[in-house]
Every structure is written in structure tokens, then in C-alpha cells.
Amino acid sequence: KQCRIGDIYAERSQRGASDMELLSVTMNDGVMPRSEIEGKDNSSEDKSNYKVVLTGDMVYNSMRMWQGANGISPCDGIVSPAYTVLMPKIPISNGYFAAFFKSPNLINEFRKNSQGMTSDTWNLKYPQIETIKVCIPALSEQNRVADMLRTLERRIAKQAQLVDNLKKYKRGVVRTLLSPDSCCIEETTWTTAKIGDLGSFTKGAPLSKADITPDGTPFILYGELYTTYHEVINSVIRRTKAQPEKQYYSHVGDVIIPTSGETPEEISTAACVMLPDIILAGDLNIFRSSKIDGRIMSYILNHIVNGQIARIAQGKSVVHIQASEISKIEISYPDYNTQCKMISVFETVGARIKSAENELTYLCTMQKALLQQLFI
């Protein structure tokens, strides 16, 4: 049936309960205790004017409602006066309305009814939101939709946990196999050497104008890189807008190491190029070796000596590292046959992670599509 939001929700204006738990509204997770977001609340702010929230109330940020900053409260508490608190006037399904209030069509209505000159000042108070017309199904149908959405949310959460566990498992496998003391591959011969003695660092040759497309964009094959840790392509491949003289070719098996980053951890990430003539822009360390497979070197840099690289970068006023500093780091690496076996193991686990990530993407896409279609 068609009705107004004011027919479903009334504004709760109760105040004066400063001893209740402080709540916040997050964009992605809805209403949460502030302590779960920021830790223990030690502020001395006077909360006597804060608004009371009861379990099942709809709470939203009046200045961010047009962005979907709302949620159903799972507990009693208080919120800042900047929030608007709505209490149900009729029996409803909280799960249904939690999704309904984040649906694209309704978010668009919130945007159109917000008052203010610019998006920074848009504000949606109760007198504006109560007049918005909506169509809602019977309570039994609301409950069925809510049950379906909860089932999908639990499935997505489990899939996300699987992806996270697989990544942790891979990191453990890499550290175990690349540690001479714990490697479980029999008859492995290990060699210890400084990185600088195993290969050379280069920045390649500058590009000519013939290598640039008519619109000034160089040919960069983003999707054809082999990466080893969280697929950190964006950390090592710079933007395509760099000047031609600052862009360089890489070769098969090259290991690419950033020279700078916002944090030392960004510098300790590396990627191994598995196709020739990839164009790299920016100030990058490119390591080439005939003694160690680039993929194994990339794993060693990411998982074994990443702490050393981060410490070198940390000790400077600017987070930066030179090839000469990386060259001095001592590593242990296995014989060639063992390297091949390790790569096979790492890539098998990597393929399993990729499959799990694809499934997670599919589920999230399904959820988004359902939310767009259910509330038309």
C-alpha cells in the first residue's frame, strides 16, 4: 500500500538520559555503539541533551541521509542531537526497513527532499522526511524479504571470511616454505647472498613518442601483472599521466619495488612482471636476476624481508628507499628445482583465493541487484 513515511514512523524526541550508551550511525554498518568504533568513550562532553534511542528505532544522520547514513538500532542508547530518531508507529519488519532506507530510489528521494544550498549543507529533518511517499508490502511479505536478505548477508560474511582465511593461509605457506629452518621440501639446497649480488637494479629505457597513443596515454597492461601480496598493482604501477621521459619498460621476470610511499609498508610490497614490455611510470626500482626466479624474489621481499625494508624506510624524514639499500639485504633462497615447486604451490593457493574472491564479488553484485529491484 502507498503511504507516507510519517504514517510509519514518528520522531522520538526524548532526552535527558546521559547515562545510557553512546551510539553512532555508520555508512556501511548502520547503528553501532561508539565504543566498538573508537574504543571506550572518555569524553567529558555534556550529554544531557542527547536523544534517546530504543531497540528497533530508525536513526539517521540528518546531514548525510542522502548518502545512506542510517540504520536500525540493535540496542538502547543515546545519540548526538545532530541525528534524527524515528520510532515505529505500526508493526513493521526492522530488517526490511533497514534495507528499504538504503535502497537507491529512496536515497534519491532523501536527496531531493534535503534542504540546503550545497551538498555540504543538505539537511533532512523529520518535517521533510515524513511527507515522502512510499509503497510497502504486507508485514508477512516484509518478513520474507528480510529473511532472504539476512541469509544473503550471512553468506557474504562467510565468503569474506573464507577469502581472509585463505590469504592468511597463503602467507603462512609462503613464510614456511621460504624459511630454510622450516621448509618441508626435501633435498633442498639453500644459498645465502646479498640481493645486490644476485642481480642488478635498473629503471629501463625512456619511452619514445612512438610508444604513446594519440591521446597521450601510454600502453600499460594493468591486468597482465603477476602480483604476490594483496595484488598491490596500484602500489607499484604509477598513473598513466606521467611524462614520457619518466616512464620505463620492464622485462619478463622483473621485480618492481616502489621507491617511496605513504607508509613504510607500501615500500615493502613488490610485484613480478610476467609479460614483456610492460610500461612502468614513475620512480621505481626494477630488479633483474638470472640466479633467482622473479616470483620467488617477489615473495621473499613481501613476506621474508619486508620488515627490514620497512625499517630502512621508517628511519627517514621522507618514506623513501634506494636500490643501494635494498642491495645490502641478505636473503636465503632455494635451488632452481625447489623454486619451481614453490611457485606451483603458491600459484595453486593463489588460484583458490582468486576463485573465492570471484564468488564474493558475485554475491555482492547479486545483493546490490536485489536491493535495486526489490523496492521499485
C-alpha positions in Angstrom: 0.0 0.0 0.0 1.1 3.6 -0.6 1.6 5.7 2.5 3.9 8.5 3.8 6.9 7.8 6.0 5.1 9.8 8.6 2.4 7.1 8.7 5.1 4.5 9.6 7.5 6.5 11.8 7.1 9.2 14.4 10.0 11.3 15.7 11.3 10.3 19.1 12.4 13.4 20.9 13.1 12.0 24.4 16.3 13.4 26.0 18.0 13.6 29.4 19.4 10.0 29.7 23.1 10.8 29.7 24.0 7.6 31.5 23.0 5.4 28.5 25.4 4.0 26.0 26.6 6.4 23.3 25.7 5.2 19.7 26.9 6.3 16.3 25.5 5.8 12.8 28.0 4.4 10.2 27.6 4.4 6.4 28.1 0.7 6.0 27.3 -0.9 9.3 24.3 1.1 10.5 23.9 1.9 14.2 26.8 0.8 16.4 27.9 1.5 20.0 30.6 4.3 19.8 32.8 2.1 22.0 33.0 -0.5 19.2 34.2 2.1 16.8 36.5 4.3 18.8 37.1 2.3 22.0 36.0 3.5 25.4 34.3 6.9 25.5 36.3 9.1 27.8 34.8 12.4 26.7 33.6 14.9 29.3 31.0 16.4 26.9 27.6 17.2 28.4 25.2 14.6 27.0 22.1 15.7 28.8 20.7 17.0 25.5 21.4 13.8 23.6 18.5 11.9 22.1 17.3 8.6 23.5 17.3 5.6 21.1 15.4 2.4 21.8 16.0 -1.0 20.2 14.3 -1.1 16.8 14.4 2.7 16.2 15.5 4.1 12.9 18.4 6.5 13.4 19.9 8.7 10.7 22.4 11.5 10.3 20.3 14.4 9.2 23.1 15.9 7.1 24.2 12.6 5.5 20.8 10.8 5.0 21.1 11.5 1.2 24.3 9.3 1.3 22.6 6.4 3.2 23.8 7.2 6.7 21.0 5.4 8.6 20.3 2.2 10.3 18.1 0.3 12.8 19.4 0.4 16.3 20.2 -3.1 17.8 20.2 -1.7 21.3 19.1 1.1 23.6 21.4 4.2 23.9 21.7 7.9 23.1 22.9 9.8 20.0 24.0 13.3 19.2 21.3 16.0 18.7 22.6 16.0 15.0 20.9 12.7 14.5 17.1 12.1 13.9 15.5 9.2 15.7 12.3 7.6 14.3 10.1 5.2 16.2 7.7 2.8 14.5 4.0 3.7 14.7 2.8 0.4 13.3 4.1 -3.2 13.3 7.0 -3.4 10.8 9.9 -5.6 9.9 13.1 -3.9 11.0 15.2 -6.0 8.6 13.0 -4.9 5.7 13.2 -1.2 6.6 16.9 -1.3 7.2 17.3 -2.3 3.6 14.5 -0.2 2.3 16.0 3.0 3.7 19.3 2.3 1.8 17.6 1.4 -1.5 18.7 3.7 -4.4 15.2 5.0 -5.1 14.6 6.0 -1.6 18.1 7.5 -1.2 17.3 9.6 -4.2 14.1 10.8 -2.5 16.1 11.7 0.6 18.4 13.8 -1.6 15.6 15.6 -3.3 13.9 16.5 0.0 17.1 17.6 1.8 17.2 21.3 2.4 20.4 23.5 1.9 22.3 25.3 -0.8 25.0 22.7 -1.4 25.7 19.1 -0.6 27.8 20.1 2.4 24.8 21.8 4.0 21.9 19.5 2.9 19.8 18.6 5.8 16.8 16.2 6.2 14.8 16.7 9.3 11.6 14.9 10.3 9.1 17.5 8.8 10.7 16.8 5.4 11.1 13.1 5.6 7.6 12.4 7.0 6.0 13.7 3.8 7.9 11.3 1.4 5.5 8.8 -0.1 6.5 5.1 -0.2 4.9 1.8 -1.1 5.2 -1.1 1.4 4.0 -4.7 1.3 2.2 -6.6 4.0 4.1 -7.4 7.2 4.3 -11.1 6.2 6.0 -10.1 2.9 8.3 -7.7 4.7 9.4 -10.6 7.0 10.1 -12.9 4.0 12.2 -10.2 2.2 14.1 -9.5 5.5 14.8 -13.3 6.0 16.1 -13.6 2.4 18.4 -10.5 2.8 19.7 -11.8 6.1 20.5 -15.2 4.5 22.4 -13.5 1.8 24.3 -11.2 4.2 25.4 -14.3 6.2 26.5 -16.0 3.1 28.5 -12.9 2.0 30.1 -12.7 5.5 31.1 -16.3 5.4 32.6 -15.9 1.9 34.5 -12.8 3.0 35.9 -14.8 6.0 36.9 -17.6 3.7 38.8 -15.1 1.5 40.5 -13.7 4.5 41.4 -17.1 5.9 42.8 -18.2 2.5 45.0 -15.2 2.4 46.3 -15.8 5.9 46.9 -19.5 4.9 48.9 -18.4 1.9 51.1 -16.0 3.9 51.8 -18.9 6.3 52.7 -21.3 3.5 55.0 -18.7 1.9 56.8 -18.0 5.2 57.1 -21.7 5.9 58.5 -22.8 2.5 60.8 -19.8 2.2 62.4 -20.3 5.6 65.4 -22.7 5.5 64.7 -23.9 9.0 61.1 -24.9 8.4 60.9 -25.7 4.7 59.2 -29.1 4.3 60.5 -29.7 0.7 63.1 -32.5 0.9 66.6 -32.3 -0.6 66.5 -28.5 -0.9 69.8 -26.7 -1.3 69.8 -23.2 0.2 72.2 -20.3 -0.8 72.7 -17.1 1.2 73.7 -13.9 -0.5 73.1 -10.2 -0.6 70.3 -9.1 -3.0 72.8 -6.9 -4.9 75.0 -10.0 -5.7 72.1 -11.8 -7.3 71.1 -9.3 -9.9 71.0 -5.7 -10.9 68.7 -2.7 -10.4 67.6 -0.7 -13.4 65.0 1.8 -14.4 64.8 0.7 -18.1 64.8 2.9 -21.2 62.7 6.0 -21.5 59.7 5.8 -23.9 59.8 7.4 -27.3 56.9 9.4 -28.7 56.0 6.4 -30.9 55.1 4.4 -27.8 52.4 6.9 -26.8 48.8 6.6 -28.0 47.2 9.6 -29.9 45.5 10.9 -26.8 48.8 10.9 -24.9 48.2 7.8 -22.8 50.9 5.1 -22.8 50.1 1.4 -23.3 50.0 0.0 -19.8 48.8 -3.6 -19.3 47.4 -3.3 -15.8 45.6 -6.7 -15.9 48.6 -8.7 -17.0 50.8 -8.4 -13.9 51.6 -11.3 -11.6 51.4 -9.9 -8.0 52.1 -11.8 -4.8 50.6 -9.9 -1.9 47.1 -8.4 -1.9 47.6 -7.8 -5.6 49.2 -4.5 -4.9 49.2 -3.3 -8.5 48.2 0.2 -7.6 51.1 0.5 -5.1 53.7 -0.3 -7.7 52.3 0.9 -11.1 52.0 4.6 -11.3 49.4 6.6 -13.1 49.4 6.7 -16.9 49.6 10.5 -16.9 53.3 10.7 -16.1 55.6 12.4 -18.6 57.1 10.0 -21.3 60.6 10.6 -20.1 59.6 9.2 -16.6 58.1 6.0 -18.0 60.0 2.8 -18.4 59.8 -0.7 -19.9 60.1 -3.8 -17.8 61.1 -7.3 -18.9 59.7 -10.8 -18.1 60.6 -11.7 -14.6 61.4 -8.2 -13.4 60.6 -7.5 -9.8 59.2 -4.0 -9.3 59.7 -2.3 -5.9 58.3 1.2 -5.1 61.0 3.7 -4.0 58.5 5.7 -1.9 55.1 5.5 -0.3 52.9 7.0 2.3 53.9 4.3 4.8 57.0 2.0 5.1 54.7 -1.0 4.5 53.8 0.3 1.0 57.5 0.3 0.0 58.0 -3.3 1.2 55.4 -4.5 -1.4 56.7 -5.8 -4.7 55.2 -7.3 -8.0 56.8 -9.6 -10.6 56.1 -8.9 -14.2 55.3 -12.0 -16.2 54.8 -10.4 -19.7 57.4 -8.4 -21.6 57.4 -4.7 -22.4 55.1 -3.6 -19.6 55.3 0.2 -19.4 56.0 1.5 -15.9 55.7 5.1 -15.0 57.4 6.9 -12.2 60.5 6.4 -9.9 60.5 2.6 -9.5 63.3 0.1 -8.6 63.3 -2.7 -11.2 65.3 -5.7 -10.1 66.6 -8.3 -12.7 68.3 -11.6 -12.0 69.3 -14.8 -13.7 70.0 -16.6 -10.5 66.6 -16.4 -8.8 63.1 -16.5 -10.3 61.4 -13.1 -10.1 58.3 -14.6 -8.5 60.4 -16.2 -5.7 62.2 -12.9 -5.2 58.9 -11.0 -5.0 57.6 -13.4 -2.3 60.9 -13.1 -0.4 60.6 -9.3 -0.5 56.9 -9.3 0.5 57.0 -12.0 3.3 60.5 -12.6 4.5 62.5 -9.3 4.5 59.6 -6.9 4.3 60.2 -5.9 7.9 63.8 -4.9 7.1 62.7 -2.8 4.1 60.1 -1.1 6.2 62.6 -0.3 8.9 65.0 1.2 6.4 62.3 3.4 5.1 60.9 4.3 8.5 64.2 5.8 9.7 64.0 8.8 7.3 62.2 12.1 7.3 60.6 11.1 3.9 59.4 7.5 3.4 61.9 6.5 0.7 64.4 3.7 -0.1 67.2 3.4 -2.6 68.2 0.4 -4.7 71.6 0.5 -3.0 69.9 0.0 0.4 67.9 -3.0 -0.8 71.1 -4.5 -2.4 72.7 -4.8 1.1 69.9 -7.0 2.4 70.9 -10.6 2.9 68.5 -13.4 1.9 68.4 -17.2 1.6 66.9 -18.8 -1.5 66.5 -22.4 -2.6 67.9 -24.2 -5.7 66.1 -23.7 -9.0 64.1 -27.0 -8.9 62.8 -26.1 -5.5 61.9 -22.7 -6.7 59.7 -24.2 -9.4 57.9 -26.5 -6.9 57.3 -23.5 -4.5 55.9 -21.4 -7.4 53.5 -24.2 -8.2 52.3 -24.4 -4.6 51.9 -20.6 -4.3 50.0 -20.3 -7.6 47.7 -23.1 -6.7 46.8 -21.4 -3.4 46.6 -18.1 -5.3 44.1 -19.6 -7.8 41.9 -20.8 -4.9 42.0 -17.3 -3.4 41.0 -15.8 -6.8 38.1 -18.2 -7.1 36.9 -17.4 -3.7 37.2 -13.6 -4.4 35.2 -14.1 -7.6 32.5 -15.8 -5.7 32.4 -13.0 -3.2 32.2 -10.4 -6.0 29.3 -12.4 -7.5 27.4 -12.5 -4.2 27.9 -8.8 -3.6 26.7 -8.0 -7.1 23.7 -10.2 -6.5 22.9 -8.3 -3.3 23.2 -4.9 -5.0 20.9 -6.0 -7.8 18.3 -7.3 -5.4 18.4 -4.1 -3.4 17.8 -2.2 -6.6 14.9 -4.3 -7.8 13.1 -5.2 -4.5 11.9 -1.8 -3.7 10.8 -0.4 -7.0 
